[in-house]
Amino acid sequence: MSTLAIFSPVIARSLHRRKSRAFGLLEVILVFAIVIGAAAVVFTVFTGANGSANADRVVAQTDLIAANIRTSPWGMNHDYSTLPTNGQYIPGIFPTDWNQSGQAIDPSTGQPALIGPGFNNQQFNITMNYEPSDGAACTKMLSAFAAEGYDDIWAAGPGPSDRGSSVCATTNPCKVDMTAVTAWCSGTLFTDGPSFGFSVFAH
């Protein structure tokens, strides 16, 4: 009986120490989970903000190019038949920092920007590829183009086998079909990576 009396406190202290160590491990796991969760939230917010800023940049640059075309001799004459289609840099049309060896290259993506005549040479189009296909940013971009009053807006995958289609329910001016926008911005229609191209048509 005395033996049990001597060893019982020792066993109790040992069990208490084990419980303390186990509780400490749970605390560590909980802290790691909180840190990982916070990092995921920060990453999501940062990615969303970055994608939104990118959408704003693309829309602003496209609007600038469109405005420059409208005030050029092509726009003043309402005849776009001779608008160059080979991607060359045209002073007064593209931003000055887009001139790379005589080609119009968007420095943000490293990809060419193309312009050319549209329907019956009475429209012009602006095409850019390899824009990040972040869903929210893509939706914001295509919707913003519609709000700017473009005649028609097409989305397409960047790959050679990818095809495009209009995201407008009605055209001249474009009223976006959000079902089409959602389908394109989901990335499920692309076959060549997480990016997409777009063309806007205007007069």
N, C-alpha and C positions, 0 to 999 in steps of 0.2 A: 504494500500500500504506500509505503514511504517512497518506493522507487517511482511509482506513478506520480506522486506528489512532486518529486524532484524534476521529472522529465516533462510533465505537462506544460509548465510555463515555457520550456525550451521549444517544444513542438508548436505552441501557440505563437511564440515569437517568429519561428521559422515560417509558419503559414502566413503570418502578417507581412513578413518581408516579401514572400512570393506574391501576395496580393498587391503590395505596393509596386513591385516591379511590373506586374501585369497591367496595372492601372497606368503606369508611366508609359508603357508601350502603346496603349490605347490613346493616350494624350498625343504622343508623337504622330501616330497615324492620323488623328483628327487634325492636327496642325498641318500636316502634309496635304491633306484633303482640302483644307481651307485655302492654303497657298496655291495649290493647283487650280482650284475653282476660281480664285481671284485672278490668276494669270490668264485663264481662259476668257474671263469677262473682259479684261483689259485688252487682250488680243482681238476679241470680237469687235469691241468698240473702236480700236485703232484701225482695224481692217475696214470696218464700215465707213469711218471718217475718211480714210485714204481713198476708198472707192468712190465716195461721194465727191471728194475734191477732184478726183480724176474725171468724173462725169462732168463737173462744172467746167474744167479745163477744156475738154473735148468740145463741148457745146459752144463755149466762148470762141475757140479757135475756128470752128466750123462756121459760126455766124460771121466772124471777121472775114473769112475767105469769101463767103457768099456776098457780103456787103461790098467787098472789093470788086467782085465780078460784076455786080449790078451797076457799079459806078464806072466800070471800064468801058471802052468803046464797044465791046460785045454787048454789054447790058444796055448801053445808051441806044444802040441800034436794034436791040431785041433780035439779034441774030448771033447764035452761038455756033454756027456751022464750022467756023475756023478756030474754035477753042482747042488748044493743043490737048492731045489725049495721051501723050507719051510720058507723062509724069515729070516733065521738065519744070525747073523752077522759073516762075514768072514774077519778076519784080513788080511790086504793087498789088499782087494778088495774094501771095503766101507771106507769112511772117519772115522777116529778114534772117532769123536764125535757122530757117528750114532749108537754106541753100547749101547743099552738099554736092560739090562737083557738078553743079548745074541741074541737079535733081531735087525735087521737093520732098524732103524727108522730115517726118515728124520726129524731132529729137527725143521726145518722151518714149516713143516706141521703137525708133530706128527703122520704121516702115514708111514706104512712099505714100504720099497723098496724091490722088488722081482726080483730075477734073475733066469734063468733056461735055459735048452737046447732048441734050436730052430729046424729048419727043418732038419730032419735026423741026429740030434745031431751034425751037422756041423756048426750050428749057435748058438749063445746065444741071449737071450733077456733080456732087463731091463725094468721093469714096475714100474711106480709110479702113484699114484692116488691123487685126491683131490688137484690138482693144480688149482689156481684161473683162471677162464675162461674169463678173460679180453680179449676182442677181439684182440686188437693190440698185447698184450703180447703173447697170444696163437699163433697167426699167426707168430710172430717173432720166437717163440720157435720151432714150427714145421718146419719152413723154415730153421732155423739154423741147426736142426738135419740133414736135407737133404744136407746142405752144408758140413756137416762133413763126408759125404760118407756112411751113414748107409744103409744097404741092403734094409730095409723096415721100415716103420713108421706107427703105428696104433694109432688112437685116439678113445676114448670111454668115455661115461659118467660114473660117479663113482657108480651109483646105481646098485643093483643086477639085475634089469631088463634092464639096459642099455647095448647096444651092441656096439662093435667097428667095425671099418673098416679101411682099408689102406687109407692113404691120398697121395699115390704115383701113378702117372700116369704110371711109369715104375719102376721096382725094380732092385736091384743088380747092381749099386747103385740106391737109390731112387731118382726119379725126381718128385717133388711134383706136385700134381694136385691142383692148387689154388682154383678151385671151391669146391673141397672136403675140403680143409683147411678152406675156408670161411664158409662153412656149419657147420663144427664142432665148429669153434671158435665163431660162432654167439650164441651158447648156446641153440639153438632151438631143437637140437637133444638130449638134456639131460632131464632126468626125475627125477633127484635127486639132485637138487640144482645147484648153479652157480659155478661148478667146473668140471674138466675133468681129465681123466687118459690118459696115453700114454704108448706105448710099442715101443722100438726100437730094431731092429734085426740086428745083425752084425756077422762077422766071424773073 
